[in-house]
Amino acid sequence: MLFVVKMAEAQQAIDFRSVSFRLPNGKTLLHALDLQVSAGETLVLLGRSGCGKTTTLKLINRLLDPTGGEVVVEGRRTTDWDPIRLRRRIGYVIQEIGLFPHFTVEDNVGVVPRLEGWEGERVRTRARELLEMVGLDPERFAARYPRELSGGQRQRVGVARALAADPPILLLDEPFGALDPITRREIQAEFRSLQKRLGKTMVFVTHDVGEAFLLASRIALLKDGKVVLLGKPGDFLASREPEVQAFVACLENPNPSAGAA
Amino acid sequence: MNLWEFLLHNRAEVSTLTLEHLFLVGISTGIAILIGVPLGILLTRWPSASKPILGFANIMQTVPSLALFGFLIPLNIYLFQIRLVGGIGARTAVVALVLYALLPIVRNTFTGISGVDPAIREAGKGMGMTGRQLLFQVEIPLALGVIIAGVRVATVISVGTATIAAAIDAGGLGRYIFRGLRMNDNTLILAGAVPAAVMALAADFLLGWVERVFGRGVGGWLRSWRTWITLGAIVAALAVWLALAISPAKTGERIAVGSKDFTEQIILGEIVAQAIESKTGLEVQRRFDLGGSLAHEALLAGEIDLYVEYTGTALTAILKLPPLSDPKEVYRRVKDEYAARFGLEWTEPVGFNNTFAILVRGDDARRLKLKTVTDAARYAPKWRAGFGQDFMSRPDGYEGFARAYGLKFAELREMDLSLTYRALVDKQVDLIAGNSTDGLIARHDLFQLEDDRRYFPPYDAVPVVRQEALKRRPEIRAALKALGGLISVEEMRQLNFEVDGGRRAAKDVVEEFLQNKGFDLGSAQGVKGGM
């Protein structure tokens, strides 16, 4: 019996067990959150600004420690992990500002392999391979600095950087949030095919419900630090929960300001 | 002689002084970087300490350099036999310059690192960088432009401040500036000031360029912490090597002669030095040009073995005793007190009394028929007077003088002693207090008013020697005895004029003088002590 439970747990790449997070000033950002992410699936954390999505994400790679409950990553509590080792097993993509401005594109992509002590030529080969994979020609882009790239190009570099050391888990914090709508659609589509090819466990934070539907295996809708709904995109459409319906409304009418149907 | 001719003519000395200057600035900025950058980084990790530490650095910047020197000279801080702080010379100058350079470096490091975008720092952390990797690969490289801007400010400040190092025998371009002020010689002042300004501009330009280059981001090799540690180690090794170079090995064979920072003192220092060299064959180290009361401090600290002091000055300014008018009585008092309090011995007076000379322009004296200070007192309410800082503050100076003659001037201006002559000649002031032996008196047609109420105590020039040095080298006593009564007021004035007015080197003037007095200087040739 116990053995079976262990097996079930092992299936969960990430497991939130009644996790709370409270700021030192007493404000509670997460209330007893329970959430499982299976290996290979993409869980999208959806919600308005300030609902606790990013906090949830940072609890996974231990940029934050829970104030209550525990977060288990690959069968071990995050507080038992050496934070450095944990973070190197987890790719992390944030908005374009997260690239190191003083590193070239190639060096940005090679950060984690270099931290892991790979030798120079191997880092270089890997960086170029990844640039290719995210659709950037290494010959043209490897030696550039982030400031010499467009927003979309920077975001591709961000994804390549997170994948460099081939981590089993990928965290993405509104990675495409700052892009214009057209570039955004393109990059989302590319990301979707990449996702299928790689089969990584992903936690993806967004407030864009269209993006959530496109990329999610399952969606967790957060409101005020609680999960309002957790399910497949289909469950989402069927829900009568007002917060869910508010988001679904955005999906059905991509341009709400144009007036009611 | 115009500036260009002067620089060409003295290019060897100019380049020596420039190198000394560069050395002072380079080593002090280097040490300030070694201390300031890690300190600034530490403050970002421990922000509650940033206020007091930045406040301290702020205060250090406001302490006047002469006051700082006075505080540093008596200190004795050693690390493994190497004296780190204290004494006169380059070491103390470097310590003072480091203290001045710290603020901009610490502050900019702190600001630069605190200013790194939190998102970038978090990205680095999220990538799995350790604290050290984050610091050396992200924070320092991104803050580098700001840090270098701080180094740039510190360097430019140091180039300016290092001119004051000449006041404690640390050399540099300040020597020309001080000498020029003393001799009322614009060319000489510019010969110090112009190269210093050029150096400041060059440093500013160069570091500005470095700042722009590094502000944009740094190449791969600069991202490794090993590079930074190596760079730090190189700077540290250089600093240690230079520190060893500037802390001269103490040899018992060497006698150090000091002097204050005006022409007569340098001539007297040279006379004493050459006399000792010729009579004893000892090697003499010349540590001239010590500003303020630093000569006395240096003597107490054992940095020099003797210098020539004036009885009245010692009585009132150093011993803080009330003025006396009998020369013999004054000499006896200071001799007894110095022996009892400081372990210092007053030897034979050299012969002249360098009292304060109350001076007016020659044409004023003739026009108004002035002979004495009392004669001048009735014009005082219409006159502006200019006095040196020393005269204004000493107990036998302005206050008692004004009381003794009932003087009240229309305006009182306090300035550097050497500037008062210039101000008098240029009619910026109408009366000054100079020195009776001053060569400039005759040169500028100035008239010395008689001290008819005998206010000023006698100022007989006498070598003051550390008793310990006399015990170590008893032959010094004989050499100094030979100087007893040797120089009259007229002779001293002439010597001063040769140097100030005739623009001759003190060394040559003294050689000539001593030879005329029957000294055999043959053995002294070639033994020219360090700066």
Chai-1 contact restraints between the chains, C-beta under 6 A:
chainA,res_idxA,chainB,res_idxB,connection_type,confidence,min_distance_angstrom,max_distance_angstrom,comment,restraint_id
A,N61,B,G126,contact,1.0,0.0,6.0,A-B,restraint_1
A,I84,B,G128,contact,1.0,0.0,6.0,A-B,restraint_2
A,I84,B,T130,contact,1.0,0.0,6.0,A-B,restraint_3
A,R87,B,G128,contact,1.0,0.0,6.0,A-B,restraint_4
A,R88,B,G128,contact,1.0,0.0,6.0,A-B,restraint_5
A,Y92,B,G126,contact,1.0,0.0,6.0,A-B,restraint_6
A,I94,B,A123,contact,1.0,0.0,6.0,A-B,restraint_7
A,I97,B,A119,contact,1.0,0.0,6.0,A-B,restraint_8
A,G98,B,A119,contact,1.0,0.0,6.0,A-B,restraint_9
A,G98,B,A123,contact,1.0,0.0,6.0,A-B,restraint_10
A,H102,B,P141,contact,1.0,0.0,6.0,A-B,restraint_11
A,H102,B,L142,contact,1.0,0.0,6.0,A-B,restraint_12
A,H102,B,G217,contact,1.0,0.0,6.0,A-B,restraint_13
A,V111,B,M127,contact,1.0,0.0,6.0,A-B,restraint_14
A,V112,B,M127,contact,1.0,0.0,6.0,A-B,restraint_15
